Amino acid sequence: MRPYPQAEAALRQLHRRFAKVSRRLDRRSRAGRRTWWTLFIAAVFIGALGGYALAATGSNAWGPLTTLRHLAAEPNCAAARAVGLAPARRGEPGYWPQHDRDGDGIACEPWTPR
């Protein structure tokens, strides 16, 4: 006969609960690793795609740094001025048609009040 049957039963029950919690945590950690791995692969893919795009556009006369400044100047004229590409003539880096309000071929030209 065993001396403490209730204690052994309580110990088995505690062991089962610990095993259940361990399995749940193991599933969560595997899911977390899977999520980080997916994000890492996506970041590598986007970086490779961006690098390819820079290499493809860098083959023009501007070069990759000027191409990046040209892309940074796209949102508005304040951004073009911030990267030092305003005013810009058609065909130059920093020229975007939406910044050329009067259609004269000069984007982000300085405006003087009348």
C-alpha positions as a Markdown table, in Angstrom:
| # | Residue | x | y | z |
|---|---|---|---|---|
| 1 | Met | 0.0 | 0.0 | 0.0 |
| 2 | Arg | 1.2 | 3.5 | -0.8 |
| 3 | Pro | 1.6 | 5.9 | 2.1 |
| 4 | Tyr | 0.2 | 9.0 | 0.4 |
| 5 | Pro | -2.2 | 8.2 | -2.5 |
| 6 | Gln | -3.8 | 11.7 | -2.4 |
| 7 | Ala | -0.4 | 13.4 | -2.8 |
| 8 | Glu | 0.5 | 11.1 | -5.7 |
| 9 | Ala | -2.8 | 12.0 | -7.4 |
| 10 | Ala | -2.2 | 15.7 | -6.9 |
| 11 | Leu | 1.3 | 15.3 | -8.3 |
| 12 | Arg | 0.0 | 13.5 | -11.4 |
| 13 | Gln | -2.7 | 16.3 | -11.9 |
| 14 | Leu | 0.0 | 19.0 | -11.5 |
| 15 | His | 2.2 | 17.2 | -14.0 |
| 16 | Arg | -0.7 | 17.1 | -16.5 |
| 17 | Arg | -1.3 | 20.8 | -16.1 |
| 18 | Phe | 2.4 | 21.7 | -16.6 |
| 19 | Ala | 2.5 | 19.5 | -19.7 |
| 20 | Lys | -0.6 | 21.2 | -21.1 |
| 21 | Val | 0.8 | 24.7 | -20.5 |
| 22 | Ser | 4.2 | 23.6 | -22.0 |
| 23 | Arg | 2.5 | 22.4 | -25.1 |
| 24 | Arg | 0.5 | 25.7 | -25.5 |
| 25 | Leu | 3.7 | 27.8 | -25.0 |
| 26 | Asp | 5.6 | 25.6 | -27.5 |
| 27 | Arg | 2.8 | 26.1 | -30.1 |
| 28 | Arg | 3.0 | 29.9 | -29.5 |
| 29 | Ser | 6.7 | 30.1 | -29.8 |
| 30 | Arg | 6.7 | 28.1 | -33.0 |
| 31 | Ala | 4.0 | 30.4 | -34.4 |
| 32 | Gly | 6.1 | 33.4 | -33.4 |
| 33 | Arg | 9.2 | 32.0 | -35.1 |
| 34 | Arg | 7.2 | 31.3 | -38.2 |
| 35 | Thr | 5.9 | 34.9 | -38.2 |
| 36 | Trp | 9.4 | 36.4 | -37.8 |
| 37 | Trp | 10.8 | 34.1 | -40.4 |
| 38 | Thr | 8.1 | 35.1 | -42.9 |
| 39 | Leu | 8.8 | 38.8 | -42.1 |
| 40 | Phe | 12.5 | 38.2 | -42.7 |
| 41 | Ile | 11.9 | 36.5 | -46.0 |
| 42 | Ala | 9.6 | 39.3 | -47.1 |
| 43 | Ala | 12.1 | 42.0 | -46.1 |
| 44 | Val | 14.9 | 40.2 | -48.0 |
| 45 | Phe | 12.6 | 39.9 | -51.1 |
| 46 | Ile | 11.6 | 43.6 | -50.9 |
| 47 | Gly | 15.3 | 44.6 | -50.4 |
| 48 | Ala | 16.4 | 42.6 | -53.4 |
| 49 | Leu | 13.6 | 44.0 | -55.5 |
| 50 | Gly | 14.6 | 47.5 | -54.5 |
| 51 | Gly | 18.2 | 46.8 | -55.2 |
| 52 | Tyr | 17.3 | 45.5 | -58.6 |
| 53 | Ala | 15.2 | 48.6 | -59.3 |
| 54 | Leu | 18.1 | 50.9 | -58.2 |
| 55 | Ala | 20.5 | 48.9 | -60.4 |
| 56 | Ala | 18.1 | 49.1 | -63.4 |
| 57 | Thr | 17.5 | 52.9 | -62.9 |
| 58 | Gly | 21.1 | 53.5 | -61.9 |
| 59 | Ser | 22.3 | 52.6 | -65.4 |
| 60 | Asn | 21.1 | 56.0 | -66.6 |
| 61 | Ala | 23.3 | 59.2 | -66.4 |
| 62 | Trp | 22.0 | 60.2 | -63.0 |
| 63 | Gly | 23.5 | 57.4 | -60.9 |
| 64 | Pro | 21.9 | 55.7 | -57.9 |
| 65 | Leu | 22.2 | 58.5 | -55.3 |
| 66 | Thr | 20.7 | 61.1 | -57.6 |
| 67 | Thr | 17.9 | 58.6 | -58.5 |
| 68 | Leu | 17.1 | 58.2 | -54.8 |
| 69 | Arg | 17.0 | 62.0 | -54.4 |
| 70 | His | 14.7 | 62.2 | -57.5 |
| 71 | Leu | 12.4 | 59.6 | -56.0 |
| 72 | Ala | 12.4 | 61.5 | -52.7 |
| 73 | Ala | 11.4 | 64.7 | -54.5 |
| 74 | Glu | 8.2 | 63.2 | -55.8 |
| 75 | Pro | 5.6 | 64.0 | -53.1 |
| 76 | Asn | 5.7 | 67.8 | -53.4 |
| 77 | Cys | 7.9 | 70.8 | -54.0 |
| 78 | Ala | 8.9 | 71.1 | -50.3 |
| 79 | Ala | 10.4 | 67.6 | -50.6 |
| 80 | Ala | 12.2 | 68.5 | -53.8 |
| 81 | Arg | 13.6 | 71.6 | -52.2 |
| 82 | Ala | 14.7 | 69.6 | -49.1 |
| 83 | Val | 16.8 | 67.2 | -51.2 |
| 84 | Gly | 18.2 | 70.1 | -53.3 |
| 85 | Leu | 16.5 | 69.3 | -56.6 |
| 86 | Ala | 14.2 | 72.3 | -57.0 |
| 87 | Pro | 13.7 | 74.1 | -59.4 |
| 88 | Ala | 14.1 | 71.4 | -62.0 |
| 89 | Arg | 13.7 | 71.5 | -65.8 |
| 90 | Arg | 12.1 | 68.7 | -67.8 |
| 91 | Gly | 14.4 | 65.7 | -68.1 |
| 92 | Glu | 16.5 | 66.7 | -65.0 |
| 93 | Pro | 16.3 | 64.8 | -61.7 |
| 94 | Gly | 13.7 | 66.3 | -59.5 |
| 95 | Tyr | 11.3 | 67.2 | -62.3 |
| 96 | Trp | 7.8 | 65.7 | -61.9 |
| 97 | Pro | 4.9 | 66.8 | -64.2 |
| 98 | Gln | 2.6 | 67.3 | -61.2 |
| 99 | His | 5.0 | 69.9 | -59.8 |
| 100 | Asp | 4.9 | 71.9 | -63.1 |
| 101 | Arg | 1.7 | 73.9 | -62.6 |
| 102 | Asp | 2.0 | 76.2 | -65.6 |
| 103 | Gly | 3.4 | 73.6 | -68.0 |
| 104 | Asp | 6.5 | 75.6 | -69.0 |
| 105 | Gly | 8.9 | 72.7 | -68.3 |
| 106 | Ile | 10.2 | 74.0 | -65.0 |
| 107 | Ala | 8.9 | 72.3 | -61.8 |
| 108 | Cys | 8.9 | 73.9 | -58.4 |
| 109 | Glu | 9.9 | 77.3 | -59.6 |
| 110 | Pro | 10.1 | 80.0 | -57.0 |
| 111 | Trp | 6.9 | 82.0 | -56.8 |
| 112 | Thr | 7.0 | 85.7 | -56.2 |
| 113 | Pro | 3.9 | 87.6 | -55.1 |
| 114 | Arg | 2.6 | 90.4 | -57.4 |
